[in-house]
Amino acid sequence: MDIATMTGMLIQGFGVSLKLFMLTLIGAIPLGIPVALARMSRLRPLSLLARAFISVLRGTPLMLQMFAIYFSPYYVFGIQLTPDSKWHACVVAFIINYAAYFAEIYRSGIQSIPRGQYEAAEVLGYSSGQTFFRIVLPQVAKRILPAMGNEVITLVKDTSLAFSIGVAEMFSTAKALVASQVSMVPFAIAALFYWVFNFLVKIALGVLEKKLDYYHD
């Protein structure tokens, strides 16, 4: 098999990896906000629940979480698995796992905002919601961007874990090609894809960071 054919097959697998990457961000970025707010809540039961959620998802392997979500419907509820079950379990596992990490990043960013800004907003007549979304959140976005960027770059590489439950993303395609062609070339091409995509993500994060420069501490 020539390199062009192998590259074409890897591009198809990369499409799956990219889809998983985008769905994870779309789901985890907003989900992390209520989890972070629950973690900081004065209602102790709600705070404890959020702490437990974050602790379990950060303290156990993502691969184990994928298997748990994939097999639980069958072993716990007797629901028959379908061909799409692997993909759905993978997406759900990635979203809730990264939501837990994002929640802790959000929490650290929110708690870094001086109390005086909340008091000033209250004097100006802002409601709690207006204060959070108009004053606090834009500043938090700037402060947490480096940490979020690290997690996003990690996510690009973590998409390769989807192969463990049989999702045909780029790494599983490369692994199959290496076995069939007895060559390391597919791994080298896959590594190049990951590196280039991470490089583009880094550039995008740099542009975003410059756009947020008008928020000064």
C-alpha positions in Angstrom: 0.0 0.0 0.0 1.4 3.4 -1.0 1.7 6.4 1.3 -1.1 8.3 -0.4 -3.6 5.5 0.2 -2.5 5.2 3.9 -2.7 9.0 4.3 -6.3 9.0 2.9 -7.3 6.3 5.3 -5.7 8.2 8.2 -7.6 11.4 7.1 -10.9 9.5 7.5 -9.9 8.5 11.0 -8.8 12.0 11.8 -12.2 13.2 10.8 -13.6 11.0 13.6 -11.0 12.3 16.1 -11.8 15.9 15.1 -15.6 15.3 15.6 -14.9 13.8 19.0 -12.7 16.8 19.8 -15.3 19.4 18.8 -18.2 17.6 20.5 -16.2 17.4 23.8 -15.5 21.1 23.8 -19.1 22.0 22.9 -20.4 19.9 25.7 -17.7 20.3 28.4 -17.0 24.0 28.2 -20.6 25.1 29.2 -21.1 22.1 31.5 -18.1 23.0 33.6 -19.7 26.4 34.6 -22.6 25.0 36.6 -20.3 22.3 38.1 -17.9 25.0 39.2 -20.7 27.2 40.7 -22.1 24.1 42.5 -18.6 23.4 43.8 -18.5 26.9 45.3 -22.1 26.9 46.5 -23.0 27.7 50.1 -25.5 24.8 50.0 -23.4 22.1 51.5 -25.2 19.1 49.9 -24.8 20.7 46.5 -21.2 21.5 47.1 -20.4 18.0 48.3 -22.1 16.5 45.3 -20.0 18.7 43.0 -16.9 17.8 44.9 -17.6 14.1 44.6 -18.4 14.5 40.8 -15.0 16.2 40.2 -13.1 13.9 42.5 -14.3 10.7 40.8 -13.9 12.0 37.3 -10.4 13.4 37.9 -9.3 10.5 40.0 -10.2 7.7 37.7 -8.8 6.9 34.2 -10.8 8.2 31.2 -10.5 4.8 29.6 -12.2 3.2 32.6 -15.0 5.9 32.5 -15.6 5.0 28.8 -16.0 1.3 29.6 -18.3 2.1 32.6 -20.6 4.3 30.5 -20.6 1.8 27.6 -21.4 -1.4 29.6 -23.6 0.1 32.4 -26.8 0.2 30.4 -26.5 -3.5 29.6 -25.3 -4.8 33.0 -27.3 -2.5 35.2 -30.5 -1.9 33.2 -30.5 -4.8 30.7 -30.5 -2.4 27.8 -29.2 -4.0 24.6 -26.1 -2.3 23.1 -26.3 -1.0 19.5 -23.5 -0.3 17.0 -23.8 3.4 18.0 -23.4 2.7 21.7 -19.6 2.8 21.5 -19.6 6.3 20.0 -22.2 7.7 22.4 -20.4 6.3 25.4 -17.1 7.8 24.2 -18.6 11.2 23.6 -20.4 11.2 27.0 -17.3 10.1 28.9 -15.1 12.7 27.2 -17.6 15.5 28.0 -18.1 14.7 31.7 -14.4 14.0 32.2 -13.3 17.3 30.7 -16.2 19.2 32.4 -14.7 18.2 35.7 -11.3 19.5 34.8 -12.7 22.7 33.3 -14.9 23.2 36.5 -11.8 23.4 38.7 -10.1 25.8 36.3 -13.3 28.0 36.3 -13.4 27.9 40.1 -9.8 29.1 40.4 -10.5 31.9 37.9 -13.7 33.0 39.6 -12.1 33.0 43.1 -9.2 35.1 41.8 -11.5 38.1 41.1 -11.2 40.7 43.9 -14.3 40.9 46.1 -14.3 44.7 45.6 -15.5 44.2 42.0 -18.6 42.4 43.2 -19.3 45.2 45.7 -18.8 47.9 43.0 -21.2 46.1 40.7 -23.8 46.0 43.5 -23.4 49.7 44.1 -24.0 50.3 40.4 -27.2 48.3 40.5 -26.1 45.1 38.7 -27.9 41.9 39.6 -25.9 38.8 40.5 -26.4 37.4 37.0 -25.3 40.7 35.3 -22.3 40.9 37.6 -21.2 37.4 36.8 -21.7 37.5 33.0 -20.7 41.1 32.3 -17.9 41.8 34.8 -16.6 38.5 36.2 -16.8 36.1 33.3 -14.8 38.2 30.8 -12.0 38.6 33.3 -12.1 34.9 34.2 -11.8 34.0 30.6 -8.5 35.9 30.2 -7.1 34.5 33.5 -7.9 30.8 32.8 -7.0 30.8 29.1 -3.5 29.3 29.6 -4.8 26.5 31.7 -7.7 25.9 29.4 -5.3 25.9 26.5 -3.2 23.1 28.1 -6.4 21.0 28.6 -7.5 21.6 25.0 -4.1 20.4 23.7 -4.3 17.4 26.0 -7.8 16.7 24.6 -6.4 16.5 21.0 -4.1 13.6 22.1 -6.6 12.0 24.4 -9.0 11.4 21.4 -6.7 8.4 20.7 -8.1 6.7 23.7 -11.4 6.2 21.9 -9.8 3.1 20.2 -10.0 1.2 23.5 -13.8 0.7 23.1 -13.6 0.2 19.3 -14.2 3.7 18.0 -12.4 3.9 14.6 -10.5 7.2 15.1 -7.1 8.0 13.6 -4.9 6.1 16.1 -6.9 2.8 15.7 -6.6 3.3 11.9 -2.9 3.8 12.2 -2.5 0.8 14.4 -4.4 -1.4 12.0 -2.3 -0.2 9.1 1.0 -0.8 11.0 -0.2 -4.4 11.7 -1.2 -5.1 8.1 1.7 -3.3 6.3 4.4 -4.2 8.8 5.6 -0.6 8.7 5.9 2.3 11.2 5.0 4.8 8.5 1.3 5.0 9.5 2.4 5.9 13.0 4.7 8.6 11.7 1.9 10.1 9.5 -0.5 10.0 12.5 2.0 11.7 14.7 2.4 14.5 12.1 -1.4 14.9 12.0 -1.5 15.3 15.8 1.4 17.7 15.9 0.0 19.9 13.1 -3.4 20.1 14.6 -2.0 20.9 18.0 0.2 23.6 16.4 -3.0 25.2 14.8 -4.8 25.0 18.2 -1.8 26.8 19.8 -2.0 29.6 17.2 -5.7 30.0 17.7 -5.3 30.2 21.5 -2.6 32.8 20.9 -4.9 34.9 18.8 -7.6 34.6 21.4 -5.3 35.6 24.2 -4.3 38.8 22.3 -8.0 39.7 21.8 -8.5 39.5 25.6 -5.5 41.8 26.3 -7.9 44.7 26.9 -8.8 43.2 30.3 -6.1 44.4 32.7 -5.6 43.2 36.2 
